[in-house]
Amino acid sequence: MATITFDTHKFVRKLQDAGFDEKQAEGLTEAMRAAIDESELVTKKDLQTELSPIKADLNLLKWMMGAMIAIAVANFSKQFF
């Protein structure tokens, strides 16, 4: 899956600039880093890889349905014309 880079030092500085003390900023930063590390994020490339077989199957089904409709129309026209 995807890997996210997380600049903890920059995050701590931003929290301190927003009014957090150093201990609070470091604690929140560690919690955020742990949450990001444990999460399983999906990228567009991951989705494309997983969904490509489904797309191929759907394309095949479209062609099969088109052929079946063409046969039905030909059969219908043969009966009435």
C-alpha positions as CSV (number, residue, x, y, z in Angstrom):
1,M,0.0,0.0,0.0
2,A,0.9,3.7,0.0
3,T,3.6,5.2,2.3
4,I,3.1,8.7,3.6
5,T,5.9,10.9,4.8
6,F,5.2,12.8,7.9
7,D,7.5,15.6,9.1
8,T,7.2,15.3,12.8
9,H,9.5,18.2,13.6
10,K,7.6,20.6,11.4
11,F,4.3,19.4,12.9
12,V,5.6,20.0,16.5
13,R,6.7,23.5,15.5
14,K,3.3,24.3,14.0
15,L,1.6,23.0,17.1
16,Q,3.8,25.1,19.4
17,D,3.2,28.2,17.2
18,A,-0.5,27.5,17.7
19,G,-0.1,27.6,21.5
20,F,0.6,24.0,22.5
21,D,3.4,23.5,25.0
22,E,6.3,21.2,23.9
23,K,5.1,18.1,25.8
24,Q,1.5,18.4,24.3
25,A,2.9,19.0,20.8
26,E,5.2,16.0,21.0
27,G,2.4,13.8,22.4
28,L,0.0,14.7,19.7
29,T,2.6,14.3,17.0
30,E,3.4,10.8,18.3
31,A,-0.3,9.9,18.3
32,M,-0.7,11.2,14.7
33,R,2.4,9.3,13.5
34,A,1.2,6.1,15.1
35,A,-2.3,6.5,13.5
36,I,-0.8,7.1,10.1
37,D,1.6,4.1,10.4
38,E,-1.3,1.8,11.4
39,S,-3.7,3.0,8.6
40,E,-3.9,1.2,5.3
41,L,-4.3,3.9,2.7
42,V,-5.1,3.1,-0.9
43,T,-3.7,5.0,-3.9
44,K,-5.2,5.4,-7.3
45,K,-2.6,3.0,-8.6
46,D,-3.7,0.4,-6.0
47,L,-7.3,0.8,-7.1
48,Q,-6.4,0.5,-10.8
49,T,-4.5,-2.7,-10.2
50,E,-7.3,-4.3,-8.2
51,L,-10.1,-3.1,-10.5
52,S,-8.5,-3.9,-13.9
53,P,-9.8,-7.5,-13.9
54,I,-13.3,-6.4,-13.1
55,K,-13.1,-3.8,-16.0
56,A,-12.0,-6.6,-18.4
57,D,-14.9,-8.8,-17.3
58,L,-17.4,-5.9,-17.7
59,N,-16.1,-5.2,-21.2
60,L,-16.6,-8.9,-22.1
61,L,-20.1,-8.8,-20.7
62,K,-20.9,-5.7,-22.8
63,W,-19.8,-7.4,-26.0
64,M,-21.8,-10.6,-25.1
65,M,-24.9,-8.6,-24.3
66,G,-24.5,-6.7,-27.6
67,A,-24.2,-10.0,-29.5
68,M,-27.3,-11.4,-27.8
69,I,-29.3,-8.3,-28.6
70,A,-28.2,-8.4,-32.2
71,I,-29.2,-12.1,-32.4
72,A,-32.6,-11.3,-30.8
73,V,-33.2,-8.4,-33.2
74,A,-32.2,-10.6,-36.2
75,N,-34.5,-13.4,-35.0
76,F,-37.4,-10.9,-34.5
77,S,-37.0,-9.4,-37.9
78,K,-36.8,-12.9,-39.5
79,Q,-40.1,-13.8,-37.9
80,F,-42.0,-10.7,-38.9
81,F,-40.4,-9.6,-42.2
